Amino acid sequence: MRRAVALGWLVALAVPGSASAHASLTSASPAFGQRLAQPPHAVVLHFDESVTVLPDAIAVLAADGRNLAHPAHAEGRSVVAALPRLPRGPYTIRWQAISNDGHVVSGVYTFGVRYPPPLVTDAVGAQGPTGTEHLIRWGYFLALALAVGGTGFRLLVVRGPLPPSAERRFYWVTGIGIVGVLELGIVAFLLRAEDALQLPFGRFLYGDLAPISGGTRVGVAFVAMELGFALVAALLYLGWLTERRALLWPAFLLGLAFAAGLSLSGHSAAGPGHSWLSELADWVHLGAATLWVGGLVQLVLVVWPSAPALRRTAFLRFSRLATVLVALLLVAGTYLSILRLPAVHSLWTTGYGHVLLVKLGLVALALGWGAVHHFAAVPRIEREGTVGRLSRSLLGESAVAMAVLLAAAVLVDSKPPPQPLPQAPVAAHSR
């Protein structure tokens, strides 16, 4: 059966997909993300084939949304739009043209005149993360916990062989997780790109994503993480196919390593006060949460229904591991909160603080639940040797953990409050 599945995958990979060629932007002036010392006289876009110019083919938008570009015209494979003298500030370029295959190609990028260019995801017209993006990111965090945290649980907690039914459940849960990481990662990137491009779906399919995929931390992290987790998926698949648990170790370690892409592309890498220490703290916070939630899910969905003989041992080992994970969560989370909030009152006076308060409340509930397990359930299990009705309590703790992930997803997409500007020193007056 496994050989048949493997053969099916190989056949699917061998069948070539169809592709339709359309015009692609090869270069631009001003360039993507360029900071100019002097204002440009025109915007010039070069394509790999001749294109038909549309009305408003090039729009150069100031921060207030005004289009400052003159009507565009074609010059061979280039589209040119003259500009008035631009004042100092950030600018967004939105362009569109018809390629020879009849499709409308579009794109967006930013530049600055004696001013730092904004991120493409902050281009004029972009609205920022939506409720749909929050849900997708929550699903992504959950999938990461199922794949990486579940594999960590298998290696660090269960360790030895599992009954065949439990082993199948383990690979089903981690398999769903790694597929979710790959697919939801693509969806999350496309939603962010769609917000930046501000195009209807039909035209978005032919949008130029190069400034987003290669010109932003989010885009670079997306590409690296998709490739990295594809390798993790291959290792998990080979571990299942060959029944070699040793392959789970590189899958687990690579999964933890590539999860750092979230820390290297978020607030900890680009927000106020960011440093290698904030990036490390964010990665530790994410890794600990992933192992904690993934372990809870493995206990509930794999060990309890399919490996009753291992319930006691798995629960006691996971309880000890969870103590360490909780300590890491608290230390890293406290440090990041202090770094991102300019003052204590920001907790109740800013939207970011409100979401953080909700997350802290859920974390406190989860910690209290875990404390009951550690100080009440563990001694009873060690004394009596039975786990009793612990399954319902584990299910409840898992539900709280899912809510914590949802709050974390909203928090990641929220913008921290601005830090106060440093006060200029007051000059001493001499008489």
FIGU-487166 format. One line per 4 residues: number of its first residue (from 1); their letters; for each residue x, y, z of N, C-alpha, C. Coordinates in pm, whole numbers. Layout:
<recs>
NUM = A = X Y Z X Y Z X Y Z | ...
</recs>
This chain:
<recs>
1 = MRRA = 84 -121 0 0 0 0 87 125 0 | 190 125 86 276 243 95 354 266 -35 | 395 154 -98 465 168 -227 372 225 -333 | 245 186 -328 148 239 -425 128 389 -405
5 = VALG = 119 430 -277 105 573 -250 227 649 -299 | 346 595 -272 469 661 -317 473 672 -469 | 432 563 -538 432 566 -685 334 671 -736 | 219 683 -670 121 785 -710 177 925 -698
9 = WLVA = 250 951 -589 313 1083 -573 414 1109 -684 | 495 1009 -717 596 1028 -822 531 1056 -956 | 422 986 -987 352 1010 -1113 295 1150 -1115 | 239 1193 -1004 181 1327 -997 287 1434 -1018
13 = LAVP = 406 1410 -960 514 1507 -976 569 1507 -1118 | 559 1391 -1185 616 1382 -1320 528 1445 -1426 | 399 1460 -1399 308 1517 -1499 327 1668 -1503 | 366 1725 -1615 389 1868 -1622 261 1946 -1615
17 = GSAS = 265 2060 -1547 150 2149 -1540 151 2245 -1658 | 33 2292 -1695 23 2387 -1805 45 2528 -1754 | 103 2612 -1836 130 2751 -1798 107 2839 -1919 | 56 2958 -1892 35 3054 -2001 128 3171 -1981
21 = AHAS = 198 3205 -2086 295 3312 -2077 225 3447 -2083 | 274 3541 -2006 223 3677 -2011 339 3770 -1981 | 318 3897 -2008 426 3994 -1992 470 4002 -1847 | 601 4014 -1828 658 4028 -1694 742 4153 -1688
25 = LTSA = 736 4221 -1575 817 4339 -1552 960 4296 -1525 | 1054 4346 -1604 1195 4307 -1588 1275 4408 -1508 | 1241 4536 -1517 1312 4638 -1439 1224 4763 -1433 | 1258 4851 -1340 1179 4973 -1321 1269 5084 -1272
29 = SPAF = 1232 5205 -1306 1299 5325 -1257 1194 5428 -1219 | 1189 5469 -1092 1269 5428 -978 1252 5278 -949 | 1353 5221 -884 1351 5078 -857 1269 5048 -731 | 1243 4920 -711 1167 4877 -593 1238 4920 -466
33 = GQRL = 1167 4986 -379 1222 5021 -248 1339 5115 -253 | 1353 5193 -359 1468 5283 -372 1444 5414 -297 | 1549 5463 -234 1545 5594 -169 1629 5689 -253 | 1563 5788 -313 1628 5879 -407 1670 6008 -338
37 = AQPP = 1790 6057 -376 1834 6186 -323 1767 6301 -397 | 1730 6278 -523 1662 6379 -604 1536 6320 -664 | 1431 6399 -682 1306 6346 -738 1325 6301 -883 | 1262 6192 -925 1275 6143 -1064 1190 6229 -1158
41 = HAVV = 1232 6233 -1285 1155 6306 -1386 1042 6223 -1445 | 1055 6089 -1435 955 6000 -1494 965 5863 -1430 | 859 5785 -1447 860 5644 -1410 870 5564 -1540 | 967 5473 -1547 990 5392 -1666 985 5245 -1626
45 = LHFD = 892 5170 -1687 877 5027 -1661 915 4950 -1785 | 1005 4855 -1771 1052 4771 -1883 993 4631 -1870 | 937 4579 -1982 878 4447 -1984 956 4355 -2077 | 930 4223 -2066 999 4128 -2153 932 4110 -2288
49 = ESVT = 821 4182 -2311 755 4184 -2441 676 4314 -2451 | 632 4346 -2570 555 4469 -2587 419 4456 -2518 | 369 4565 -2466 242 4565 -2394 154 4678 -2447 | 25 4667 -2421 -71 4772 -2457 -96 4858 -2334
53 = VLPD = -84 4989 -2354 -99 5081 -2242 -246 5104 -2212 | -283 5093 -2087 -419 5119 -2040 -430 5261 -1986 | -552 5316 -1978 -567 5443 -1906 -519 5428 -1762 | -452 5529 -1714 -393 5523 -1580 -302 5402 -1565
57 = AIAV = -223 5378 -1669 -132 5263 -1666 -32 5274 -1553 | 8 5395 -1520 100 5418 -1408 41 5525 -1319 | 25 5492 -1193 -20 5590 -1093 89 5603 -989 | 131 5726 -963 229 5754 -858 155 5826 -747
61 = LAAD = 133 5755 -636 46 5804 -531 126 5860 -415 | 92 5983 -376 150 6041 -256 85 5978 -133 | 134 6012 -14 82 5952 108 -66 5980 128 | -116 6093 74 -258 6126 88 -345 6063 -20
65 = GRNL = -286 5983 -110 -363 5913 -213 -372 5984 -346 | -318 6106 -358 -326 6178 -485 -233 6115 -588 | -284 6102 -713 -203 6052 -823 -130 6168 -889 | 3 6166 -887 83 6277 -938 140 6250 -1077
69 = AHPA = 116 6132 -1133 177 6096 -1262 97 6152 -1378 | 167 6191 -1485 102 6230 -1611 60 6103 -1686 | -29 6114 -1787 -70 5995 -1863 50 5921 -1922 | 44 5789 -1918 156 5706 -1964 148 5679 -2113
73 = HAEG = 261 5645 -2173 267 5606 -2314 370 5496 -2330 | 357 5419 -2439 448 5308 -2465 566 5353 -2548 | 683 5298 -2520 804 5318 -2599 868 5181 -2616 | 827 5109 -2722 875 4973 -2742 821 4881 -2634
77 = RSVV = 911 4819 -2560 872 4731 -2451 863 4804 -2318 | 867 4935 -2321 865 5014 -2199 738 5098 -2192 | 697 5130 -2072 586 5221 -2046 641 5335 -1962 | 614 5457 -2006 674 5575 -1943 564 5672 -1902
81 = AALP = 580 5729 -1781 489 5832 -1733 572 5944 -1673 | 556 6066 -1728 630 6181 -1677 577 6222 -1540 | 663 6289 -1463 627 6331 -1327 656 6478 -1307 | 575 6547 -1226 614 6681 -1183 727 6667 -1079
85 = RLPR = 776 6774 -1030 881 6766 -928 817 6719 -796 | 858 6602 -754 799 6543 -634 863 6599 -508 | 783 6639 -411 840 6682 -283 892 6563 -203 | 964 6592 -99 1016 6488 -11 901 6407 48
89 = GPYT = 918 6272 48 814 6188 107 813 6048 49 | 722 5963 99 707 5826 48 607 5822 -67 | 628 5730 -161 540 5720 -278 511 5573 -311 | 392 5553 -365 349 5421 -410 325 5426 -561
93 = IRWQ = 380 5329 -633 355 5316 -776 264 5196 -799 | 151 5221 -863 61 5114 -906 55 5117 -1058 | 79 5003 -1122 84 4998 -1267 -2 4883 -1321 | -42 4895 -1448 -118 4792 -1516 -95 4803 -1666
97 = AISN = -100 4690 -1736 -83 4687 -1881 -142 4557 -1934 | -171 4555 -2065 -223 4434 -2130 -110 4367 -2206 | -84 4240 -2173 20 4165 -2244 -37 4104 -2371 | 48 4044 -2454 6 3992 -2585 -97 3880 -2575
101 = DGHV = -100 3809 -2460 -198 3701 -2446 -334 3753 -2400 | -347 3885 -2386 -475 3945 -2351 -499 3963 -2202 | -409 3914 -2120 -426 3927 -1976 -375 4063 -1928 | -445 4118 -1829 -401 4243 -1767 -304 4209 -1655
105 = VSGV = -180 4254 -1670 -80 4235 -1566 -74 4362 -1482 | -52 4346 -1352 -53 4460 -1261 53 4442 -1156 | 83 4552 -1087 181 4544 -980 181 4668 -895 | 255 4662 -786 268 4775 -695 406 4769 -631
109 = YTFG = 466 4885 -610 588 4892 -529 601 5034 -476 | 698 5055 -391 714 5184 -325 856 5237 -343 | 870 5369 -328 1002 5433 -324 989 5559 -240 | 1100 5622 -215 1098 5744 -136 1189 5850 -196
113 = VRYP = 1150 5976 -180 1234 6088 -222 1286 6155 -94 | 1415 6138 -71 1477 6186 52 1397 6140 174 | 1345 6019 167 1258 5966 271 1260 5814 262 | 1258 5742 377 1260 5595 370 1136 5542 299
117 = PPLV = 1153 5456 200 1035 5400 131 957 5308 225 | 824 5315 223 746 5224 307 752 5081 254 | 716 4987 339 704 4848 294 593 4837 190 | 608 4744 99 504 4725 -3 371 4689 61
121 = TDAV = 377 4616 172 253 4580 242 187 4701 307 | 259 4812 314 202 4938 366 179 5040 255 | 171 4992 130 150 5082 17 16 5154 30 | 6 5268 -36 -119 5345 -34 -231 5258 -90
125 = GAQG = -339 5246 -17 -452 5161 -58 -460 5032 19 | -346 4984 72 -349 4862 152 -418 4890 285 | -498 4795 330 -578 4816 450 -526 4743 572 | -428 4656 554 -376 4582 668 -451 4452 690
129 = PTGT = -409 4373 789 -468 4242 814 -618 4249 841 | -690 4150 793 -836 4139 812 -868 4022 905 | -997 4008 937 -1039 3896 1019 -1007 3762 955 | -1018 3756 822 -983 3632 752 -837 3598 772
133 = EHLI = -750 3700 765 -607 3675 785 -579 3629 928 | -652 3682 1025 -634 3636 1163 -665 3487 1175 | -776 3444 1112 -815 3303 1119 -714 3214 1047 | -664 3261 933 -565 3183 859 -437 3170 941
137 = RWGY = -394 3278 1005 -272 3271 1086 -294 3180 1207 | -414 3185 1266 -444 3092 1376 -432 2947 1328 | -491 2919 1211 -478 2785 1155 -333 2748 1129 | -253 2847 1088 -111 2821 1061 -39 2785 1191
141 = FLAL = -64 2862 1298 -1 2832 1426 -41 2693 1475 | -169 2659 1459 -216 2528 1502 -150 2418 1420 | -139 2438 1289 -73 2339 1204 74 2323 1242 | 139 2434 1276 279 2429 1318 292 2347 1447
145 = ALAV = 195 2365 1538 198 2287 1662 177 2138 1635 | 83 2106 1544 56 1966 1512 179 1900 1450 | 247 1971 1361 360 1911 1289 486 1909 1373 | 531 2026 1416 659 2035 1487 643 1994 1633
149 = GGTG = 540 2050 1701 519 2012 1840 483 1866 1857 | 403 1812 1763 368 1671 1769 488 1580 1751 | 577 1617 1657 698 1538 1637 788 1546 1758 | 798 1665 1819 877 1679 1941 822 1593 2054
153 = FRLL = 690 1586 2067 628 1501 2169 665 1355 2146 | 660 1311 2021 693 1172 1988 837 1139 2026 | 927 1234 2008 1069 1209 2033 1109 1230 2178 | 1051 1331 2242 1095 1370 2376 1011 1307 2487
157 = VVRG = 888 1272 2458 798 1222 2561 773 1072 2547 | 723 1028 2431 690 886 2413 817 804 2393 | 905 852 2304 1039 794 2279 1034 654 2218 | 979 558 2287 983 420 2240 878 389 2136
161 = PLPP = 861 261 2104 762 221 2003 620 244 2052 | 531 269 1957 388 287 1983 311 169 1926 | 194 140 1979 108 41 1913 78 85 1770 | 57 -9 1678 34 27 1537 -76 130 1518
165 = SAER = -188 119 1591 -297 215 1575 -254 354 1620 | -178 362 1729 -129 491 1777 -27 550 1681 | 58 464 1624 157 513 1528 89 572 1406 | -18 506 1360 -93 560 1247 -155 695 1283
169 = RFYW = -212 703 1401 -271 830 1444 -166 939 1451 | -48 907 1502 59 1006 1510 91 1062 1373 | 108 975 1274 143 1024 1140 27 1097 1075 | -97 1058 1106 -211 1132 1052 -213 1274 1108
173 = VTGI = -195 1288 1239 -199 1420 1301 -85 1508 1252 | 37 1455 1253 150 1535 1206 141 1561 1056 | 87 1464 980 71 1486 836 -27 1598 807 | -140 1600 879 -235 1710 863 -168 1842 899
177 = GIVG = -85 1839 1004 -16 1961 1045 79 2014 939 | 162 1927 880 261 1976 784 194 2020 654 | 86 1953 615 11 1999 497 -50 2136 527 | -102 2153 649 -157 2283 687 -54 2393 686
181 = VLEL = 67 2363 734 173 2463 734 203 2509 591 | 215 2414 500 248 2447 361 134 2523 293 | 12 2471 306 -101 2531 233 -145 2663 296 | -158 2668 428 -200 2792 493 -93 2899 482
185 = GIVA = 34 2859 474 140 2957 451 122 3026 317 | 85 2950 214 60 3008 82 -61 3101 87 | -168 3055 152 -289 3138 160 -261 3268 234 | -187 3261 344 -156 3381 421 -75 3480 338
189 = FLLR = 23 3429 262 104 3517 177 19 3581 68 | -68 3502 5 -152 3556 -102 -250 3660 -49 | -303 3640 71 -393 3740 128 -319 3870 155 | -196 3859 205 -116 3980 228 -83 4049 96
193 = AEDA = -51 3970 -7 -21 4027 -138 -146 4089 -201 | -260 4022 -186 -384 4075 -242 -420 4210 -179 | -394 4223 -50 -421 4350 17 -330 4460 -37 | -204 4425 -63 -110 4525 -116 -145 4563 -260
197 = LQLP = -181 4464 -343 -210 4492 -483 -347 4557 -503 | -442 4526 -413 -577 4583 -422 -640 4556 -559 | -642 4426 -597 -695 4387 -728 -807 4286 -711 | -904 4283 -803 -1002 4174 -803 -932 4042 -832
201 = FGRF = -995 3931 -792 -927 3801 -797 -879 3766 -937 | -961 3794 -1039 -923 3759 -1176 -794 3825 -1219 | -774 3950 -1182 -652 4021 -1219 -539 3993 -1121 | -573 3956 -998 -470 3923 -900 -387 3803 -945
205 = LYGD = -450 3710 -1020 -379 3592 -1068 -260 3629 -1155 | -264 3747 -1219 -155 3790 -1306 -81 3910 -1245 | -94 3926 -1114 -24 4035 -1047 124 4003 -1030 | 205 4108 -1025 349 4094 -1006 376 4092 -855
209 = LAPI = 416 3975 -803 440 3960 -660 587 3975 -622 | 673 4007 -721 816 4014 -693 851 4114 -584 | 794 4238 -582 830 4331 -475 791 4281 -337 | 691 4192 -330 648 4140 -199 728 4016 -161
213 = SGGT = 745 3924 -256 815 3800 -224 964 3821 -205 | 1022 3917 -277 1166 3939 -265 1206 4069 -202 | 1109 4158 -178 1144 4290 -126 1097 4317 15 | 1040 4217 83 996 4235 220 1044 4117 304
217 = RVGV = 1058 4140 434 1094 4032 524 989 3921 521 | 863 3961 513 755 3863 509 768 3775 386 | 797 3834 270 809 3757 147 928 3663 148 | 1044 3713 193 1164 3628 199 1142 3513 297
221 = AFVA = 1082 3545 413 1055 3439 511 956 3337 455 | 856 3383 381 758 3291 322 826 3192 228 | 910 3241 140 978 3153 44 1067 3053 117 | 1146 3103 214 1237 3014 287 1161 2910 367
225 = MELG = 1052 2952 432 977 2858 515 903 2754 431 | 849 2795 316 782 2697 230 880 2590 183 | 1000 2632 142 1101 2535 98 1146 2448 215 | 1167 2512 331 1213 2437 447 1112 2335 494
229 = FALV = 984 2376 502 883 2282 550 847 2178 445 | 875 2204 319 861 2099 219 962 1988 247 | 1084 2027 290 1184 1928 329 1141 1852 454 | 1083 1924 549 1031 1858 669 922 1757 632
233 = AALL = 834 1796 540 728 1706 495 787 1580 432 | 893 1598 352 956 1482 289 1016 1388 393 | 1077 1443 497 1137 1358 602 1029 1284 680 | 917 1353 712 808 1286 781 749 1174 695
237 = YLGW = 736 1203 566 680 1103 475 772 982 465 | 902 1005 456 997 894 449 1000 817 581 | 985 889 694 980 820 821 861 726 830 | 746 770 778 628 683 775 646 569 676
241 = LTER = 701 600 559 713 500 453 811 389 490 | 923 426 553 1028 328 585 1021 278 728 | 930 339 810 916 301 951 1046 323 1028 | 1116 428 995 1241 463 1064 1218 590 1146
245 = RALL = 1211 572 1278 1187 687 1365 1304 784 1365 | 1423 736 1328 1540 823 1328 1521 944 1235 | 1439 930 1131 1416 1040 1039 1332 1152 1102 | 1267 1121 1214 1188 1224 1280 1276 1330 1346
249 = WPAF = 1398 1295 1384 1486 1393 1449 1522 1508 1355 | 1573 1482 1233 1599 1596 1145 1472 1672 1108 | 1358 1602 1097 1232 1672 1068 1197 1768 1181 | 1211 1724 1304 1180 1807 1421 1275 1926 1431
253 = LLGL = 1404 1902 1420 1502 2010 1434 1491 2111 1321 | 1470 2063 1199 1452 2156 1087 1323 2236 1101 | 1218 2171 1151 1092 2242 1172 1108 2355 1272 | 1177 2328 1383 1202 2433 1482 1286 2545 1422
257 = AFAA = 1387 2507 1342 1476 2607 1285 1402 2697 1186 | 1322 2639 1097 1253 2720 996 1136 2798 1056 | 1085 2755 1171 984 2836 1239 1039 2973 1278 | 1171 2983 1287 1233 3112 1319 1204 3217 1212
261 = GLSL = 1160 3173 1094 1125 3271 991 1017 3367 1037 | 925 3318 1122 821 3407 1177 882 3511 1268 | 981 3472 1346 1046 3566 1438 1135 3665 1365 | 1191 3624 1251 1281 3710 1174 1207 3803 1079
265 = SGHS = 1074 3790 1072 997 3875 980 885 3952 1051 | 876 3941 1183 768 4006 1256 814 4127 1335 | 737 4160 1439 766 4278 1521 904 4269 1587 | 946 4148 1624 1072 4132 1696 1192 4162 1608
269 = AAGP = 1173 4158 1474 1283 4184 1383 1279 4323 1321 | 1163 4388 1325 1150 4517 1257 1086 4624 1344 | 1038 4589 1462 973 4687 1548 1071 4767 1630 | 1022 4861 1710 1109 4943 1794 1188 4856 1892
273 = GHSW = 1316 4888 1907 1400 4816 2002 1438 4676 1959 | 1418 4644 1831 1448 4508 1787 1599 4483 1790 | 1636 4361 1813 1775 4319 1816 1778 4167 1804 | 1897 4112 1801 1908 3966 1795 1845 3902 1920
277 = LSEL = 1848 3976 2032 1791 3922 2155 1638 3914 2145 | 1575 4017 2086 1430 4012 2070 1389 3902 1972 | 1468 3882 1866 1439 3776 1771 1452 3639 1837 | 1557 3623 1920 1576 3496 1990 1462 3471 2089
281 = ADWV = 1423 3576 2163 1313 3561 2260 1184 3523 2189 | 1157 3584 2074 1035 3551 1999 1038 3407 1953 | 1154 3360 1907 1166 3222 1860 1148 3124 1975 | 1207 3155 2091 1191 3070 2209 1044 3065 2251
285 = HLGA = 979 3182 2249 836 3191 2285 753 3104 2190 | 779 3117 2060 705 3039 1960 733 2891 1974 | 860 2855 1991 896 2714 2002 834 2647 2124 | 836 2718 2238 777 2662 2359 627 2643 2343
289 = ATLW = 559 2743 2285 414 2731 2263 382 2617 2168 | 464 2600 2064 442 2494 1967 453 2356 2031 | 556 2337 2114 575 2208 2180 464 2182 2283 | 423 2287 2352 317 2271 2454 184 2231 2390
293 = VGGL = 140 2308 2290 11 2280 2227 17 2148 2150 | 126 2126 2076 139 2001 2001 139 1880 2092 | 203 1892 2209 204 1781 2304 67 1751 2360 | -9 1858 2393 -145 1839 2442 -231 1765 2340
297 = VQLV = -220 1806 2213 -300 1741 2109 -262 1594 2093 | -132 1565 2102 -89 1425 2092 -142 1342 2208 | -143 1399 2328 -200 1326 2441 -347 1294 2419 | -422 1394 2371 -567 1379 2356 -604 1290 2238
301 = LVVW = -536 1308 2125 -577 1239 2002 -501 1110 1973 | -384 1091 2031 -303 974 1998 -289 880 2118 | -232 931 2227 -201 843 2340 -327 792 2409 | -420 883 2443 -536 842 2521 -626 741 2450
305 = PSAP = -662 762 2322 -751 664 2258 -681 538 2207 | -550 547 2174 -486 435 2104 -370 370 2179 | -325 429 2288 -214 369 2364 -243 380 2513 | -349 315 2563 -385 328 2705 -275 284 2800
309 = ALRR = -191 190 2758 -84 144 2847 22 250 2869 | 28 349 2779 130 454 2789 76 583 2851 | -52 585 2889 -110 710 2938 -35 765 3058 | -13 680 3157 51 727 3280 191 780 3252
313 = TAFL = 273 702 3181 411 743 3153 415 869 3069 | 332 874 2965 333 991 2876 289 1116 2950 | 184 1103 3035 136 1221 3106 242 1273 3204 | 308 1185 3277 408 1229 3374 528 1293 3304
317 = RFSR = 572 1234 3195 685 1293 3122 647 1428 3061 | 527 1436 3004 486 1563 2944 467 1670 3052 | 421 1632 3170 406 1729 3278 540 1792 3314 | 646 1710 3319 779 1765 3349 827 1856 3236
321 = LATV = 805 1813 3111 845 1897 2997 765 2027 2995 | 635 2019 3025 550 2138 3022 595 2241 3124 | 648 2196 3238 698 2290 3339 809 2377 3281 | 901 2314 3207 1010 2389 3143 955 2482 3035
325 = LVAL = 861 2431 2954 804 2511 2846 730 2634 2901 | 657 2616 3010 584 2728 3070 682 2834 3120 | 792 2791 3181 891 2887 3228 949 2967 3111 | 978 2900 3000 1030 2970 2882 926 3066 2826
329 = LLVA = 801 3023 2822 693 3109 2773 682 3236 2856 | 687 3222 2987 670 3338 3075 787 3434 3063 | 908 3383 3065 1026 3470 3058 1031 3543 2924 | 1018 3469 2812 1027 3531 2680 909 3625 2656
333 = GTYL = 789 3584 2696 671 3668 2676 677 3797 2755 | 725 3790 2880 738 3912 2962 837 4009 2900 | 949 3955 2854 1051 4042 2792 996 4110 2667 | 925 4036 2582 871 4094 2459 763 4197 2489
337 = SILR = 681 4172 2590 577 4269 2626 637 4400 2674 | 740 4391 2757 807 4513 2806 870 4588 2690 | 925 4513 2594 992 4576 2481 893 4649 2390 | 773 4595 2372 679 4649 2274 583 4752 2331
341 = LPAV = 564 4753 2461 472 4849 2520 550 4967 2579 | 521 5089 2535 597 5205 2586 566 5235 2732 | 449 5196 2782 412 5224 2921 309 5120 2965 | 294 5108 3098 199 5011 3151 57 5042 3107
345 = HSLW = 22 5173 3103 -115 5208 3066 -148 5175 2920 | -46 5141 2841 -72 5099 2702 -154 4971 2698 | -154 4894 2807 -233 4772 2811 -382 4799 2798 | -430 4909 2855 -574 4937 2850 -609 5061 2767
349 = TTGY = -508 5123 2704 -537 5242 2623 -511 5220 2474 | -461 5104 2435 -431 5078 2293 -494 4946 2252 | -524 4934 2122 -579 4810 2070 -485 4692 2089 | -355 4716 2068 -256 4610 2087 -258 4563 2232
353 = GHVL = -268 4658 2324 -273 4622 2465 -397 4542 2500 | -513 4575 2438 -635 4501 2465 -620 4355 2424 | -564 4332 2305 -545 4195 2259 -446 4122 2350 | -341 4194 2392 -242 4133 2481 -306 4095 2615
357 = LVKL = -397 4179 2666 -465 4147 2791 -549 4020 2776 | -619 4008 2663 -697 3886 2639 -606 3764 2636 | -494 3777 2566 -400 3665 2559 -346 3631 2697 | -309 3733 2776 -257 3709 2910 -361 3640 2998
361 = GLVA = -488 3681 2984 -593 3615 3061 -608 3468 3025 | -602 3437 2896 -612 3298 2852 -490 3218 2896 | -371 3280 2888 -250 3211 2934 -259 3183 3083 | -311 3280 3161 -325 3258 3305 -419 3142 3334
365 = LALG = -528 3133 3256 -621 3022 3272 -553 2890 3239 | -476 2889 3129 -405 2766 3090 -301 2728 3195 | -231 2827 3252 -131 2798 3354 -197 2743 3480 | -313 2802 3515 -383 2749 3631 -427 2606 3610
369 = WGAV = -476 2577 3489 -517 2441 3456 -398 2345 3465 | -286 2390 3407 -166 2307 3413 -115 2289 3554 | -131 2392 3638 -87 2381 3777 -168 2275 3853 | -299 2270 3825 -382 2166 3886 -333 2028 3846
373 = HHFA = -299 2013 3718 -245 1884 3672 -115 1851 3743 | -27 1952 3755 107 1928 3809 104 1899 3959 | 24 1976 4032 29 1966 4178 -79 1874 4236 | -181 1843 4158 -287 1755 4209 -292 1622 4134
377 = AVPR = -297 1629 4001 -311 1505 3924 -185 1420 3927 | -68 1484 3910 57 1408 3904 81 1330 4033 | 72 1392 4153 92 1311 4276 -8 1196 4288 | -133 1220 4248 -232 1113 4258 -197 998 4165
381 = IERE = -152 1033 4042 -116 927 3946 5 849 3996 | 105 920 4052 223 851 4103 189 762 4222 | 88 804 4300 51 728 4420 -39 609 4384 | -138 633 4295 -236 528 4267 -204 450 4141
385 = GTVG = -126 512 4051 -89 441 3928 -193 443 3819 | -304 518 3837 -408 526 3735 -433 672 3699 | -481 694 3578 -503 831 3530 -647 877 3550 | -737 788 3588 -874 826 3618 -943 892 3499
389 = RLSR = -1016 1004 3528 -1090 1075 3424 -1015 1197 3373 | -886 1180 3356 -802 1293 3317 -826 1338 3173 | -885 1253 3090 -902 1286 2948 -984 1412 2929 | -1093 1429 3009 -1176 1547 2994 -1099 1673 3031
393 = SLLG = -1018 1663 3135 -939 1779 3176 -836 1816 3070 | -773 1715 3009 -677 1742 2901 -747 1805 2781 | -868 1760 2752 -945 1818 2641 -975 1965 2668 | -1012 1997 2792 -1039 2136 2827 -915 2222 2818
397 = ESAV = -801 2171 2866 -676 2248 2857 -638 2269 2711 | -662 2170 2626 -632 2185 2484 -717 2294 2420 | -845 2301 2460 -933 2404 2407 -883 2543 2447 | -839 2558 2571 -783 2687 2614 -657 2718 2534
401 = AMAV = -574 2617 2510 -452 2639 2431 -484 2687 2290 | -591 2633 2230 -633 2680 2097 -674 2826 2102 | -743 2866 2209 -782 3006 2223 -660 3095 2240 | -558 3047 2310 -434 3124 2324 -370 3145 2187
405 = LLAA = -371 3042 2103 -315 3055 1968 -391 3157 1885 | -524 3160 1901 -604 3258 1827 -569 3400 1871 | -557 3422 2002 -518 3554 2051 -378 3591 2002 | -288 3492 1997 -153 3518 1947 -155 3556 1799
409 = AVLV = -244 3492 1721 -254 3523 1579 -299 3667 1558 | -398 3711 1635 -444 3850 1624 -334 3945 1669 | -262 3908 1775 -157 3994 1829 -43 4012 1729 | -7 3903 1660 101 3912 1561 65 4007 1448
413 = DSKP = -62 4009 1408 -106 4096 1299 -136 4238 1345 | -136 4262 1477 -165 4396 1529 -36 4478 1536 | -51 4607 1525 66 4696 1529 89 4745 1670 | 208 4723 1726 236 4771 1861 224 4923 1869
417 = PPQP = 192 4979 1986 182 5124 1999 316 5190 1975 | 317 5312 1918 445 5379 1891 519 5413 2018 | 650 5404 2010 734 5441 2123 745 5594 2131 | 753 5652 2252 767 5798 2263 899 5846 2203
421 = LPQA = 892 5962 2139 1012 6018 2081 1107 6064 2191 | 1237 6047 2171 1332 6093 2273 1327 6245 2287 | 1334 6290 2411 1330 6433 2438 1465 6496 2406 | 1458 6610 2338 1581 6682 2307 1637 6744 2435
425 = PVAA = 1769 6740 2455 1826 6799 2576 1800 6949 2582 | 1767 6997 2700 1740 7138 2720 1871 7211 2741 | 1896 7312 2657 2021 7387 2667 2019 7474 2790 | 2130 7480 2859 2141 7562 2979 2161 7707 2939
429 = HSR = 2085 7797 3003 2097 7939 2974 2198 8003 3070 | 2287 8077 3013 2387 8146 3097 2353 8293 3104 | 2373 8350 3220 2345 8492 3238 2470 8574 3214
</recs>
